[in-house]
Amino acid sequence: MGSIKKELGSQLHALSIASTIALAVVFSTFAGVITGYYLDTWLFKGRTYPWFTIICLIFGIAGGIKNFLILSKRFSKEAERKGKLG
């Protein structure tokens, strides 16, 4: 019975890692779009729309990729260390 609980805990841990990485990428991109949109409307009253939105979208995607790489590396090191200990 203990192995089933251990396996379920392992699967839930993997799901939480995957959702953490996915949310970091999505929220970085979303933050870039929202920032660009508000810069367009606040600084230039929408006259330059969508230039700041596009530029900040690109920065948001780049930030999302960076977050993906950092979190993937961190969680793979954690799994490797856990594998050596366990």
N, C-alpha and C positions, 0 to 999 in steps of 0.2 A: 504494500500500500504506500510505503514511503517513496518508492521510485516514481509512482504516478504523480505524486505531489511535487517531487523534485523536477520531473519533466514538465509539468504544467507551469511551475515557477520559472523554469528556464525559457519556455515559450513566451510567457508573458513579459519576461525581461527583454527578450529579443524584439517583441512587438513594441515595447516602450522605447527602445533604442531607435527603431525604424521610424516611429512617429515623431520622436524628438528631432531627428535629422530632417524629416519631411517638413515639419512645422517651421524649423529654422530657415529653410530655403524659401518657403512660401511667404513667411512674414517679412523676410528681407526684401523680396521682390515687391510685396505690397507696400512696404514702407517707402521704397523708392518711388513708386507711382504716386502715392499720396503726397509725398514731399514735392515732387515735380509739379503736380497739379496745383498745389497751394502756392508754390513760387510763381507759376504762370499767372494765377489770378491775383495774387497780392502785389507782386512787383510791377507787372505790366497790364493789369486789369484784363487778362485774357487775350491781349493783342498778339502775343508770341506763341499762343497755344498751337501746337503741342510740343514745342521744342524742349522746354525744361522737363516736361513729363517724360519725353523719350530719353533725354540724357540721364535723368534720375532713375528711369527704368533700367537702363544699361548698368548704372552703378549698383542698383538693387540686385540685379541678376548676378553681377560679379561678386557682390557680398554674399549672396546665397550660395554660390559655388565655393567661395572661401569657407563659409560655415560648414558646408557639406564635407569638404576635405579635412578641416580641423576636427569635426566631430567623428568622422569615420576613422581617422587616425587614432583619436583618443579611445574610442570604443574598441577598436581592434587591439590596441595595446592592453586595454583592460581585460579583454577576452584571452589574450595570450598569457598574461600574468595569472589569470584565474585558472587557465589550463595547466600551467606549470605547478600551481599550488594544489589544485584539486586532483 
